[in-house]
């Protein structure tokens, strides 16, 4: 995520999402803010490190 092009309102929204528990496994926050649609800073969900990038639940590292 390029922090230079994010509005203050979007940055605040992402910050609030990061405070949430994981949307997949309910692990307590802070969480990562996963962009559902790249570049759309208001379509993010809270994911713990494992669900976002981890070995058991993470989808970011799976081959496409």
C-alpha positions as MATLAB code, in Angstrom:
seq = 'XXXXXXXXXXXXXXXXXXXXXXXXXXXXXXXXXXXXXXXXXXXXXXXXXXXXXXXXXXXXXXXX';
ca = [
       0.000    0.000    0.000;
       1.431    3.344   -0.993;
       0.960    5.600    2.043;
       1.577    8.772    0.032;
      -1.686    8.617   -1.930;
      -4.071    7.849    0.923;
      -6.437   10.552    2.133;
      -6.628   11.340    5.830;
     -10.151    9.872    5.938;
      -9.002    6.611    4.324;
      -5.975    6.407    6.623;
      -8.265    6.843    9.644;
     -10.617    4.119    8.351;
      -7.750    1.660    7.816;
      -6.459    2.454   11.300;
      -9.842    1.572   12.814;
     -10.008   -1.685   10.839;
      -6.552   -2.658   12.146;
      -7.883   -2.362   15.715;
     -10.500   -5.072   15.079;
     -10.267   -8.791   15.777;
      -9.581  -11.074   12.803;
     -12.618  -11.456   10.549;
     -11.772  -15.119    9.831;
     -10.597  -16.713   13.077;
     -11.521  -14.067   15.688;
      -7.920  -13.731   16.912;
      -7.682  -10.556   18.981;
      -6.406   -7.421   17.272;
      -4.439   -5.594   16.219;
      -4.876   -7.009   12.756;
      -3.669   -6.372    9.223;
      -6.007   -4.447    6.942;
      -6.405   -6.664    3.874;
      -7.514   -4.827    0.747;
     -10.266   -6.778   -0.994;
      -9.787   -4.618   -4.066;
      -6.272   -3.211   -4.480;
      -6.250    0.562   -4.309;
      -9.709    0.810   -2.734;
      -8.893    1.803    0.832;
     -12.492    1.531    2.035;
     -12.846   -2.143    1.064;
     -10.568   -3.664    3.701;
     -11.125   -6.427    6.221;
      -9.285   -7.183    9.438;
      -7.090  -10.301    9.251;
      -4.566  -11.585   11.791;
      -1.027  -12.242   10.523;
      -1.708  -15.971   10.103;
      -4.952  -15.530    8.152;
      -3.391  -12.784    6.040;
       0.020  -14.260    5.281;
       0.526  -17.318    7.457;
       1.266  -20.918    6.676;
      -2.051  -22.472    7.705;
      -4.719  -19.897    6.794;
      -2.878  -17.283    4.739;
      -3.974  -16.769    1.168;
      -1.468  -14.104    0.133;
       1.361  -16.613   -0.365;
      -0.612  -19.250   -2.284;
       0.274  -19.576   -5.958;
      -2.378  -18.382   -8.373;
];
